[in-house]
């Protein structure tokens, strides 16, 4: 190897952490998620065509070398969610390869004084309907990725698309070339007990529930990104609109994936133990509306006989504490009381939640460890410590007191088998939730171990994630099951 080549090679080794050997999004075909769908030459997505765009592709080549992007970088729309996400849209040529062609495309565009994208290939007529429903344009995402170019043509124009994901995560980036702020939201249609759309009597249109949204920023061309949990096989609707008097072109990039497809972005690098290893050193875990999430690492240690454990301290705010965790290797999750005595333990491999009765106001500890001392890597921990509260009269004819998970489970488990079947669930769905969406979707969401029945722990964990609109506010929590307003026949 020549001296200069060797120097560059060693420099890359020092400055860039090697990615895992697994293939990122190997199933993606067709369009490239690494290409800016609005303007392929605008790699840094700042709305300008400059030398910095070519430099971004050159830096990517220097960092990881040329070749198939599936094995090098996660798409930039997942930046902040997963490790190894590209800094920008580095695939100017759109061939899903990182080569010298990519900076060359940018350089040629600069020399020609042109942007290559939306200025000449977006229709000036409004081709998208503005109502949520079966007539909305379908975006085929069966390959894992899709993109679409369109425009907000007139003041007040609304564009609606429908998409049916095949995996559990849906990420949508809205790249704007419009004159002002644009908004993108993901909604579902409210269904009645018979599975038919609920129609708003005032508008004559189907009622919907928003499950996620994002907006572009003033004086910025950076994408607006929304990432939501979805149910495979369920139809969702993507709605794009603008502020008053805002018109112009935009593009959508839609990515459908599973969390296991990538290495998650953790709160500290692997090998840097940021959490206490005992109750004495446990960090306080703050609950937000009764919930908390942690993405961290089981770190390698110098002495294998004393493997890493992460401890978290919480003060219970309600009488039931539910904990679940997942990783690419088996975990052991425990709840300890204030004296450090273990009150319950589960293994993550059975995909269930650890749910215990606790005393409000008392201190508890949660520990997470690898089931096998040699395993290290990222994990995700979810903690729930909240019942559904006593509700004011919201005009939905709710009972005056929301029953506990145990009460609900006992009513659902009509045969006393300690396991709720799909039939029992469909016929006994509590609180009128059968009027909200197809019961099967809720059942599948709550059946964490996919054994075809619901345990009391799965019911508890599932109910803790249900969000009744107007009560807790917002749609930012990725773990929620967001449900439409309750509809009655009154």
C-alpha positions in Angstrom: 0.0 0.0 0.0 1.4 3.4 -1.0 2.3 5.8 1.8 -0.5 8.3 1.1 -3.2 5.6 0.8 -2.0 4.0 4.0 -2.1 7.3 5.8 -5.7 7.9 4.7 -6.7 4.4 5.6 -5.3 4.7 9.1 -6.9 8.1 9.6 -10.3 6.6 8.7 -9.7 3.8 11.3 -9.0 6.4 14.0 -11.8 8.8 13.3 -14.7 6.5 12.3 -16.3 3.7 14.3 -17.0 0.6 12.2 -20.7 -0.2 11.7 -22.0 -3.6 12.5 -21.7 -6.2 9.8 -25.4 -6.8 9.3 -27.0 -5.4 6.2 -29.2 -2.4 6.8 -32.6 -2.5 5.2 -31.5 -5.2 2.8 -35.1 -5.8 1.7 -35.4 -2.3 0.2 -35.9 -2.2 -3.5 -36.7 0.5 -6.1 -36.2 4.1 -5.1 -33.3 5.0 -2.9 -34.1 6.3 0.7 -30.6 8.0 0.6 -31.6 10.4 -2.2 -33.4 13.7 -1.6 -36.8 13.1 -3.2 -37.4 16.8 -3.8 -34.0 17.8 -5.2 -31.4 15.0 -5.7 -28.5 17.3 -5.8 -29.3 19.1 -2.5 -27.6 16.6 -0.3 -27.6 18.6 2.9 -31.2 19.7 2.3 -30.7 23.4 3.0 -32.5 24.5 -0.2 -29.3 25.6 -1.8 -27.0 24.0 -4.4 -23.4 24.6 -3.2 -20.0 22.9 -2.9 -21.0 21.7 0.6 -23.4 19.2 -1.1 -20.6 17.7 -3.1 -18.4 17.7 0.0 -21.0 15.7 1.9 -20.8 12.9 -0.6 -17.0 13.0 -0.6 -16.8 12.9 3.2 -19.2 9.9 3.2 -16.9 8.1 0.7 -13.8 8.9 2.8 -15.6 7.6 6.0 -17.0 4.3 4.7 -15.7 3.8 1.2 -17.6 3.3 -2.0 -20.2 0.5 -2.4 -23.8 -0.6 -1.5 -25.4 2.0 0.9 -27.6 -0.7 2.5 -24.5 -2.0 4.3 -23.0 1.4 5.2 -25.5 4.0 6.4 -29.1 4.0 7.7 -31.2 6.6 5.8 -30.8 10.2 7.1 -34.5 10.4 8.1 -33.6 8.0 11.0 -30.9 10.3 12.4 -31.3 10.5 16.2 -33.3 7.2 16.3 -30.6 4.7 15.2 -26.8 4.5 15.0 -25.1 4.8 11.6 -27.6 7.2 10.1 -26.3 9.2 7.2 -25.8 13.0 7.9 -27.8 13.8 4.8 -29.1 12.6 1.4 -25.8 11.3 0.1 -27.1 9.4 -2.9 -27.3 12.0 -5.6 -27.5 9.5 -8.4 -30.3 7.5 -6.8 -28.7 4.1 -7.4 -28.4 3.1 -3.7 -24.6 3.0 -4.2 -22.1 5.4 -2.8 -19.6 6.2 -5.6 -17.7 9.0 -7.2 -20.8 9.5 -9.4 -22.6 11.2 -6.4 -20.4 14.2 -5.9 -20.1 14.4 -9.7 -23.9 14.7 -10.1 -23.8 17.7 -7.7 -20.8 19.3 -9.4 -22.5 19.0 -12.8 -25.7 20.5 -11.4 -23.7 23.5 -10.0 -21.9 24.0 -13.3 -25.3 23.9 -15.1 -26.8 26.4 -12.7 -29.7 24.0 -12.1 -31.5 22.1 -9.4 -32.4 18.7 -10.8 -35.6 18.0 -9.0 -39.0 19.5 -8.4 -38.7 22.7 -10.4 -39.5 20.9 -13.7 -41.4 17.7 -12.8 -44.1 18.5 -10.3 -47.6 19.0 -11.8 -49.0 22.5 -11.5 -52.6 21.1 -11.2 -54.0 19.6 -8.0 -54.0 15.8 -8.5 -54.5 14.8 -4.9 -57.9 14.6 -3.2 -58.3 16.3 0.2 -60.5 13.8 2.0 -59.4 10.9 4.1 -60.9 7.7 2.6 -60.6 4.9 0.1 -60.3 7.4 -2.8 -57.0 8.8 -1.6 -53.9 8.0 -3.7 -52.3 4.8 -2.5 -48.5 4.8 -1.8 -47.1 1.3 -2.2 -44.6 0.7 0.6 -44.4 -3.0 0.2 -40.6 -2.7 -0.6 -40.0 -0.8 2.6 -39.6 2.6 1.1 -41.6 5.0 -1.2 -41.5 8.6 -2.2 -43.9 11.0 -3.8 -43.7 14.5 -5.2 -46.7 16.8 -5.1 -47.6 20.4 -4.3 -49.9 22.5 -2.2 -51.4 24.2 -5.3 -53.8 26.8 -3.7 -54.4 28.5 -0.4 -56.1 25.9 1.8 -55.3 22.9 -0.4 -55.0 19.6 1.5 -53.4 16.4 0.0 -54.2 13.0 1.4 -52.5 9.7 0.7 -53.1 6.2 2.1 -50.5 3.7 3.0 -50.6 0.1 4.5 -47.4 -0.7 6.3 -46.0 -4.2 6.6 -43.7 -3.5 9.6 -44.1 -1.9 13.0 -42.5 1.5 12.4 -43.4 4.2 9.9 -41.1 7.2 9.4 -42.3 10.0 7.1 -40.1 12.9 6.1 -41.7 16.0 4.5 -39.2 18.0 2.4 -40.6 21.4 1.4 -40.1 23.8 -1.4 -43.1 25.8 -0.5 -43.4 29.5 0.4 -44.0 28.9 4.1 -44.7 26.3 6.8 -46.1 22.9 5.7 -47.6 20.2 8.0 -47.7 16.4 7.8 -49.8 14.2 9.9 -50.7 10.5 10.1 -54.3 9.6 10.9 -56.6 6.6 11.1 -60.3 6.4 10.4 -62.6 5.9 13.4 -64.6 2.7 13.1 -67.9 1.7 14.7 -68.6 -1.7 16.3 -69.3 -3.1 12.8 -66.0 -2.0 11.4 -67.6 0.8 9.4 -66.2 4.4 9.3 -67.8 6.8 11.8 -69.3 9.7 9.8 -69.3 13.2 11.3 -72.9 14.5 10.9 -71.7 18.1 10.5 -69.2 17.5 7.7 -70.4 14.2 6.2 -66.8 13.0 6.3 -65.2 10.1 8.2 -64.0 10.9 11.7 -60.3 10.5 12.1 -57.7 10.2 14.9 -54.2 11.7 14.6 -51.4 9.3 15.6 -48.4 11.6 14.8 -47.6 14.9 13.2 -44.7 17.3 12.3 -44.2 20.7 10.7 -41.4 22.4 8.7 -39.7 25.4 10.3 -39.7 29.0 9.2 -36.6 29.9 7.1 -35.4 26.3 7.1 -35.5 23.6 4.4 -34.7 20.8 6.8 -37.3 17.9 6.6 -40.2 17.6 9.1 -40.0 14.1 10.4 -42.7 12.0 12.1 -42.1 8.4 13.4 -45.0 6.4 14.6 -45.8 2.9 15.8 -48.1 1.2 13.3 -49.9 -2.1 13.0 -48.9 -4.1 9.9 -51.8 -4.6 7.5 -53.7 -1.5 8.8 -54.4 1.4 6.5 -53.1 4.8 7.6 -53.6 8.2 5.9 -50.9 10.8 5.4 -52.3 14.4 5.3 -50.2 17.3 4.0 -51.4 21.0 4.3 -49.9 24.4 4.7 -50.4 27.6 6.8 -52.7 30.3 5.4 -51.5 31.5 2.0 -48.7 28.9 1.8 -48.3 27.1 -1.6 -45.5 25.2 -3.3 -43.9 21.9 -4.0 -43.0 19.2 -1.5 -41.9 15.6 -1.4 -42.6 12.8 1.0 -40.2 10.0 1.9 -41.8 7.1 3.6 -39.7 4.4 5.4 -41.3 1.2 6.9 -39.1 -0.8 9.2 -38.8 -2.8 12.4 -36.7 -1.6 15.4 -34.6 -4.8 15.0 -33.5 -3.7 11.6 -31.1 -1.2 13.1 -28.9 -0.6 16.1 -30.8 2.0 18.3 -29.3 5.3 19.4 -28.5 4.8 23.1 -28.1 7.4 26.0 -24.4 6.5 26.2 -21.8 4.7 24.0 -21.3 1.0 24.5 -18.6 0.6 27.2 -19.5 3.8 29.0 -21.6 2.7 31.9 -24.0 5.6 32.6 -26.3 3.9 35.1 -25.7 2.7 38.6 -24.9 -1.0 39.2 -26.8 -1.3 42.6 -29.7 0.3 44.5 -27.2 2.6 46.3 -26.1 4.1 43.0 -29.3 3.9 41.0 -30.3 7.0 39.1 -33.8 8.5 39.5 -36.1 7.6 36.6 -38.7 10.4 36.2 -42.2 9.4 35.1 -43.9 11.5 32.5 -47.7 11.0 32.9 -46.9 7.6 34.5 -44.5 6.4 31.8 -40.8 6.4 31.3 -38.5 4.9 28.5 -34.8 4.3 28.5 -32.6 3.1 25.6 -29.2 2.2 27.0 -26.5 -0.5 26.9 -25.5 -3.5 28.9 -21.8 -2.7 28.9 -18.8 -5.0 28.7 -16.9 -5.3 32.0 -13.3 -6.2 33.0 -14.4 -9.0 35.3 -16.9 -11.4 33.6 -17.9 -12.8 37.0 -19.4 -9.3 37.8 -21.5 -8.4 34.7 -23.1 -5.0 34.2 -26.5 -4.3 35.7 -28.4 -1.1 35.3 -30.5 0.1 38.2 -33.2 2.7 38.2 -35.0 4.3 41.1 -38.7 5.4 40.9 -41.3 6.7 43.4 -44.6 5.0 42.7 -47.5 7.3 41.8 -50.1 4.5 41.5 -50.8 1.0 42.7 -49.6 -1.0 39.8 -46.1 -1.0 38.3 -45.5 -2.6 34.9 -42.0 -3.1 33.4 -41.0 -4.5 30.0 -37.7 -4.5 28.2 -36.3 -5.8 24.9 -32.9 -6.4 23.3 -31.3 -8.6 20.6 -30.3 -11.0 23.4 -32.2 -12.3 26.5 -32.6 -9.9 29.5 -33.5 -10.4 33.1 -35.7 -7.6 34.5 -36.4 -7.3 38.2 -38.4 -5.0 40.5 -37.0 -4.5 44.0 -38.6 -2.8 47.0 -37.0 0.1 49.0 -34.9 -2.5 51.0 -33.4 -4.0 47.9 -35.5 -7.2 48.2 -36.5 -8.6 44.8 -40.3 -8.5 44.4 -40.5 -10.1 40.9 -38.3 -11.1 38.0 -39.0 -12.0 34.4 -37.0 -12.8 31.3 -37.4 -10.6 28.2 -37.4 -13.7 25.9 -41.0 -14.5 26.8 -42.0 -11.0 25.6 -44.2 -10.4 28.6 -44.3 -7.5 31.1 -43.5 -7.7 34.8 -46.5 -6.3 36.6 -46.8 -5.9 40.4 -49.0 -4.3 43.0 -47.1 -1.4 44.6 -47.7 1.3 47.3 -48.1 4.8 46.0 -45.4 7.1 47.4 -43.0 4.2 48.1 -39.6 3.9 46.4 -38.9 1.0 44.1 -35.9 -0.1 42.0 -35.8 -1.7 38.6 -32.8 -3.7 37.4 -31.9 -4.7 33.9 -29.2 -7.3 33.1 -28.2 -9.7 30.4 -29.5 -13.2 31.1 -26.1 -14.5 30.0 -23.0 -12.8 31.4 -21.2 -12.6 28.1 -24.0 -10.7 26.3 -23.6 -6.9 25.8 -25.4 -4.3 23.7 -28.4 -2.1 23.5 -31.7 -2.5 25.2 -35.0 -0.6 25.5 -36.8 -0.4 28.8 -40.4 0.8 29.2 -41.9 1.5 32.7 -45.6 2.2 33.3 -47.0 3.3 36.7 -50.4 4.7 36.0 -54.0 3.7 36.0 -56.5 5.4 33.8 -57.7 8.3 36.0 -61.2 9.2 37.2 -62.5 11.2 34.4 -64.7 14.3 34.2 -67.9 14.2 32.2 -66.6 14.5 28.6 -69.9 13.9 27.0 -69.0 10.3 26.0 -71.2 8.7 28.7 -68.2 7.0 30.4 -68.7 5.3 33.7 -67.7 7.5 36.7 -64.7 5.3 37.6 -62.4 3.6 35.2 -62.0 0.0 36.5 -58.6 -1.5 37.2 -56.8 -3.9 34.9 -57.7 -6.8 37.2 -61.3 -5.8 37.1 -61.3 -5.7 33.3 -59.4 -8.9 33.0 -61.8 -10.8 35.3 -64.8 -9.6 33.2 -63.0 -10.6 29.9 -61.9 -14.0 31.2 -65.4 -15.5 31.1 -64.2 -19.1 31.2 -61.9 -18.5 34.2 -58.9 -19.9 32.3 -56.6 -17.0 33.3 -56.1 -16.3 29.6 -58.3 -14.1 27.4 -58.9 -15.6 24.0 -59.6 -13.5 20.9 -63.3 -14.4 21.0 -63.6 -13.3 24.7 -61.8 -10.1 23.8 -64.1 -9.3 20.9 -67.3 -10.0 22.8 -66.2 -8.4 26.1 -64.0 -5.4 25.0 -64.4 -3.0 28.0 -65.4 0.7 28.2 -67.0 0.7 24.8 -63.6 0.4 23.1 -65.2 -2.0 20.6 -66.7 1.2 19.1 -63.3 2.6 18.3 -61.4 0.3 15.9 -61.3 -3.3 15.0 -60.9 -5.3 18.1 -58.4 -7.6 16.4 -56.0 -4.7 16.0 -56.0 -4.0 19.8 -55.7 -7.7 20.6 -52.7 -8.2 18.4 -51.0 -5.0 19.8 -51.5 -6.3 23.4 -50.5 -9.9 22.7 -46.8 -9.3 23.4 -45.7 -13.0 23.2 -48.0 -13.8 20.2 -49.5 -16.9 21.8 -53.0 -16.0 20.8 -54.2 -15.1 24.3 -53.9 -12.2 26.7 -52.5 -12.6 30.2 -53.3 -10.2 33.0 -49.8 -8.7 32.6 -50.4 -8.1 28.9 -53.8 -6.5 29.6 -52.1 -4.3 32.3 -49.3 -3.3 30.0 -51.6 -2.7 27.1 -54.1 -0.5 29.1 -51.2 1.5 30.4 -50.4 2.5 26.9 -53.9 3.4 25.7 -54.2 7.1 25.2 -57.7 8.7 25.4 -57.5 11.9 23.3 -58.0 15.1 25.3 -56.8 13.5 28.6 -53.1 13.3 28.4 -52.5 15.5 25.4 -50.0 15.3 22.6 -48.9 12.4 20.3 -45.2 12.4 21.1 -44.9 9.1 23.0 -43.9 6.4 20.6 -45.2 3.6 22.8 -48.8 4.7 23.1 -51.8 3.0 21.5 -53.7 6.1 20.4 -57.4 5.6 20.2 -60.2 7.7 18.6 -62.9 9.4 20.7 -65.5 7.1 22.0 -68.6 7.0 19.9 -72.0 6.0 21.2 -75.4 5.6 19.6 -76.9 8.2 21.9 
